[in-house]
Amino acid sequence: MKKIKSIVAFVMILATTGLFAQNLTVDTEKSTLAWHGEKVTGEHDGMIELKEGWLSWNNDKLTGGKFVIDMSSITNTDLEDAEYNTKLVNHLKSDDFFGVEKFPTAKLEIKSSEKFSNGKAKIKAHLTIKDITHPIEFDAQKDGNWFMAEIVVDRSKYDVRYGSGSFFDNLGDKMIYDDFTMTVKIATIDENTSAL
């Protein structure tokens, strides 16, 4: 009986000192990634799919995680004309933009976060596009098993040059702004609780 009590006490100490981590698998069917890009003469919207992902949650913080993004799944949602829609999507997949044939995936790796307060925290991560990696920071929200964020990406850092004023002069109204926004809604599944 004394041994059982000791084990229970040890488990409770581990739990209260934050040495238990939740391993959260991303539900790719429910999760969504929406993109929004702007140019001088307008804007476009679309979606892209996650191949897989996971998060590590410990003591009200994200301590790690990785998302693999399927670049071949890029779609456009604002152009109703099928021909123009297809042209835009194919252009985004081409070497002018994301070179999907050579770089079929992108990835976001969570490095650390502040402790979530009122469901909000700042996240530090590494984003890799076209095999180029840069640190990135963004604010995230947590609501139950959902994590949400709006991430602003400077495409010029990842050699996505087409129509960019960072690389070309005198583009006029053909210029496409470097920053695009990813609105991320991640659904997670708590796989297990394990002592680290």
FENMO-V562981 format. One line per field, one symbol per residue. psi: psi as a letter, one per 20 degrees, with the letter a starting at -180 (. if undefined). Layout:
# FENMO-V562981
psi=???
This chain:
# FENMO-V562981
psi=ghgghgggggghggghjkjpqpooppnhhhqqopqpqqrhjbrqqarqqpgrrqqppplkqoirrppppnhijprqiiohohghggggghghiriheilhhhmiqrqpppgrrrpppkjqqppprppppkjppqqqqrpqqpncjppqqopppohhikknhpjpiihqrlhcjippqhpqpoopoppqpogrpqp.
